[in-house]
């Protein structure tokens, strides 16, 4: 199937090679042929499984990374991009550990879920009732409560924000932005950052035309159009198109974890925004008390 560049081309190719489906109108043909694009030869496919099958033809061939210019195997290109972005999108909601790949997270979660409530070999968190297979994993989980501030570079956790800030200074940032003086640990991260100043967004969505400065952001955006939901809850089977917010918040429903603690009344919450909303209750009480005090001394 040829890469279609315009409406006329779409009309001429209303019958695709991979599924032999006839489309009745031009718009249908355009939408039909703009779903999954091969990074090597730019051919477009209706479904991801057809693209996956097609990619086997490129075995041995490599894609040139637009950030570091290295040749990368097509099947590992998306994972390679995470090296530049520093993204570890898969986070264990029980202990806070992050992973580059979902498969690694899935294997890791089994360590927590392998134990059952009430068994002799299980270790229960006294703060949120989460259960773990080993004392080691329980201790790591407790850090979520005691040390909620995590370093983006090495994953080390801290009990206070100022300690995290002090720790971050220990990470050497050799690559400095000439525009805003912000520094980065790698040249690839600097290159992505510079695009925020230049306004350059070289990665464009073929479906809606929206542009992005990083290929990884484009891949995440494309799930809106494809309906792809690669993040699946291992407990109830519910799927999500994004991990960073949806799956992370959803998992707390199953684990019962409430790492956000009110420093005034010690009430716990599973989401930071819920804690912020709760804090207004104390603020309102303080305001009301202050008004009463002023009236009493007036």
Buried (B, 14 or more C-beta within 10 A) or exposed (E): BEBBEEEEBBBEBBEBEBEEEEBEEEEBBBBBBBBBBBBBEEBBBBEEEBBEEBBEEBEEEBBEBEBBEEEBBBEEBBEBBBBBBBBBBBBBBBBBBBBBBBEBBEEBBEBBBBBEEEEEEBBBBEBBEBBBBBEEBBEBBBBBBEBBBBBEEEEBBBEEEEBBEEBBEEEEBEBEBEEEEEBBBBEBBBBBBBBBEEEEBEBEBBBEEBBBBBBBBBBBBBBBBEEBBEBBBEEEEEEBBBBBEBBBBBBBBBBEBBBBBBEEEEEBBBBEEBBEEBBEEEEEEEEEEEEEEEEEEE
